[in-house]
Amino acid sequence: MELSQIETRFEQSLAEIAKVIVGQEELVEAVLVALLSEGNVLIEGVPGLGKTLLVNTLSHVLSCEFRRIQFTPDLMPSDITGHSIYDMKDNEFNFNPGPLFTNLLLADEINRAPAKTQSALLEAMQERQVTVDGVTYQLEPPFITIATQNPLEQEGTYPLPEAQLDRFMFKLLVDYPTQDQENDILDVFASGKDNRQLSQFELSSILDGETIKSIQNAVKQVIIEPQVIQYITSIVHKTRSWHSVEVGASPRAGVNLLIASRTLAACRGRDFVIPDDIKELSPWVLRHRLRLKPESEIEGINVEDVIREILDSVEAPRQ
């Protein structure tokens, strides 16, 4: 696929999703950028804000296999990856694939399950493969995990392991809609449409597996100048020495910033990355990778403030 075609497909996908999802423009754009970058996404927000609806809508816009796993406290790792079953007739074990074997995986309320079950996703998210009983099975590309979680203050939630958090390209936050947006949501229901019946919205499939893989290859042609790469590494290194940060971002954060910036540039109709792309992506890439010092949290400092301070402290290159 040519770079010039990516912006058109991106805008068409946004328009289709907007038939169902009212507002949340940044969230929708970020999820699409992650999808086209082959990155996993963690979406956090209180129940009822449309996190699951967004992924269900996305599955209609993509002509890809879609599966959903509802994470619960009693969910076992084998319920996700699959398991081997002994066939008495053939006198051998046969592998029964779990719901992880798909293109678009919705891990709904992922922090309702304990760490052992959450960790069953680690290998799939990073290496696009699953190992069960010593045998490795490859996942068919494209593969992306979109996980939703409730805020940790909610009852019955478990914190995600840091190793797993680092494997999410983006962490996105969902907030309450404005009153005007909520009026629009109610108008949709008043008109007789029900978002539980997505067939009523006549959604068109804009992307399929081959198109997504083609876009993922095409964005590698987007130019990123050495000074922009230096800008990325300066930001990431600042997180490791910042006075209020206990644990900074890993090298994977810089890699994700680079990959996502190329995709974002292509989606905006450019064949080169600009510093503003990095500034826009940094909160999505960094907010789940920074652990603040306890005394900083006591003082009321939050991660979003720290990221803004770090971005302000690093001089952007001039183009």
N, C-alpha and C positions, 0 to 999 in steps of 0.2 A: 504494500500500500504506500502511496505517495504521502509525504508529510502534509501537503496541502489538503488532503482529504480528511485528515484526522479531526480538524476543527469542525468540519461539517457533521461527521458522525457524532462527535461530542455534543454539539448543540442540539442535534436531533434527539439524542438520548435524554438530555436535560428536559426538552420539551415534552417527551412522552411521560417521563416520571412526574412532571409538573401537573399532568392531568389528574393525578391522585394525591400527591404530596403538596400541601399548601405551605408556602414559605420554606424555611430550612435550606435556602439556596447554597450556603457554604457547605453544609453537611452533604448534600447531594453531589456537589462538584467534587468534594474531597473523596467520596466513595468511588466515583467514576475514575478519578485520577489514580487511586490506589489499584483499582481493577486493571487499568491499562498499564500499570507499572508492575503487575504481578505481585502486589503487596497485600498483606493482611490488615484488617481494620478492626479496631475496638471502639465501639460506640457506647458511651455512658450517659445515662439519664434516668430520671424516675419513671415508673411505669405510666403508660398511657400517652407518650409523646410521639409515637409513630415509628419507633426504631424497627420493630419487626415488620411493620407495613412497608417501610422503605425497601427492605431486602426482598420482600415478596413481590413488590412492584418491579424491582430491578430484575428479578428472575423472569418476568414477563417480557421485559425489554431485551433480554438476552436469550438467544436460542441455545441455551446450554442446560445441562442437567443440574437440577437444584434439589438439595435435601436440607432438612431442618432437624437439628437435635435440640430437644428441650432438656437443659441441664437441671438435674435435681440432686438432692443430697445422696440418694441411693443409686445414682448412675455409676456403672462400672466402666473401666477402660475398654474392656472387650465389647461393650455395647456401642462403642464408637468405632473402633478399629476393625471389628469382626473377630471371628474365632474359628478354630479348626474343629470339624465334626468327624467322628469316626464312622466310616462307611463299612458296615459289616459284610455287605455283598462283595465289595472290591477289596476288602481287608486292608484299607488305607485311610489316612486322614485327608479330608477335603476342606479347603478353606472357604468359609462363608463370609464374603466381604461385608463390612459394616457401612453405615451411612457416610463415613468419611470418603468413600470412593465416589466422588462426584466432581463437578466443576465449580459450582457455587455452594458453599457450605454455610448455613446459618447456625451458629452456636448461640442459641438463645439463652439469656440469663446465665452466662458461663460461670459467674462467680457464686452460683447457688450450689455448685458441686465442689467437693473437697479437692485439694491440690493433686492427689494421685490421678484423679480422673481428668482434671484440666491438663495435666502433663501428657496425657495420651495424644494430644494434638501437636506436641513439640516437633517431632520428626517430620510430620506431614507439612507443617507450616514452613519449616526451614528448607528441607531437602526434597519435598514433594514425593515422599515415599513413606511406606508403613512397614514395620518389621513385626511379624507375629510368629511366635514359636521358632525364632531363628531364621525365618524366611522373609526376604524383603520383596515387597510388591510396589511397583511404580504407580503413581497417580497420573491419570491422563490430564495433560495440560489443555486449557488453562485451569489452574486450581487457585482458589482464593477463599480464605476464611473470613467471614464477617461475624464478629462476636458482639453481642450486646451484654451489658452488665448494668446492674443497679448500683447507685452510690453505696460505698462501703458502710455508711451509717445505717443502711436499711437492715432490718432484722433478717437473719438467716443467710447472710452473705459471707464468703470467704475471700481474702485477698489473693490475687493472682500471683504465682511465683514470679520473681524478677526475671528469670531466664525466659519465661513465656512472654512477659510484657515486652521484652526487648525484641521479640520476633514479630510484633505488630509494627507495620510501617507507620501507621497513624493511630493516635487516640483522638477521637472526636467527641465533643460534648453537645448534648441536645438540651436546649432550654425551652421554657414555655413559649408558646406563640404569643404575638401581640394580640390585642383585642380585635383589630381589623382582620388579622389572619384567622382568628377563632371564629369570627363572623362568617368568613369565607368557608371554613370547614363545615359549619352548621348549614350554610346555604346549599352545600353539596348534598347533605342528607335531606334537607327540605325539598330538594328537587327530585327526590326518589332514588338517588344513587346510594349504594352501600359499599364502603371500601372493603367489606368482607367478601364482596362479589366483584372481583376485579374484572371479570368479563364484561361488566356493564360499562367500563371505561374505554373499551375498544382500543387497547394498547397494541402498538405495532412493535415487532421485533426489529431492532436496529442493528444489533451486534450478534454474531455467532462465534463459536469457538475459533474458527479459522481466521475470522476478521480480527478478533482480539489478539491472537498470536501474531498476526501480521502487523498490527499496530505496535505491539511490544517490541518487535524487531525494528520497525521503522523509526521509533523514537531514539534509537541508539545513534541515528544520524544527526540528531540535534547537537549543535556546537556548544560546548561549555569551555570558556576561556580559562587559562591557568589562574588568572587573578580571581575568577569566581570560585574556582576550586579552593584557592587559598582562603577566600572568604568563608567557605563552608568549614574548613578545618579550624579556622580561627574561632568561629562560634562554638564548635564542639569542644575545643580545648579550653575555652573560657569556662564552660560548665564544670570542668574538673577542678578548677582552682577558685571558683566563686565563693565568696566568704560565707554565704548562707546555704551552700550546697554540700551535703555529706558525700553523696555518690553522683558523679557526673555521667554524661552520655558515653556510650561505647562507640568504637569505630563503626559499628553497624548503623549508628545514627547518621554519620557522615555519608555512608554509602547510600542509605535511603534518601537523604536529602538530594544527592546527586541524581539518582535514578528518577525520583519524583519530579525534580525540577525540569528535567528533559521532557517528561510527559506533560507537565503543566504548560511549558512553553509551546509544545506542539498543539495542545488543546486551545491555546490562545492565538494560534495562527502564526507562530514564530518558529524559525529554525535555529534559534540561539537562546541561551539562558541569560536572564538579566538578574541583578541582585534583588530586585523586588520579588522575584519568584522564590528566592531563598527566604526572604523575610516572611512571605505569606505562608510558606510550608513549615517554618521552624516551630511554631507552637504545636502543630499537629504531630511532628516527628519527635519533639523533645519532652512534651509534658508528662509522659508516662515513664520516661527514662531518668528523670532527676529525682533524687531523694533528698529532701531538705533536712538540715540539722534540727534536732528536737527544739533547741532554743529559738530557732528561727520560726518554727511553727507556733511556739508559745507566744512569740511577739506578733503573730497574726500575718506573717509573710506567707504568700502562697506561690505556687509554681508559675502561674501566669505572670505575676509581677516580676519574678526572677528572670523569666525568658525575655520579657520586655527590656529589663535593665541590661541584660547581656547583649541583646541586639543593638541597644543604644550605645553600648560601650565599644562595639566593633565597627570600625569605619568601613563603609561599603565601597567597593571599587568603582571608579568612574569609567563609564563606557564611552 
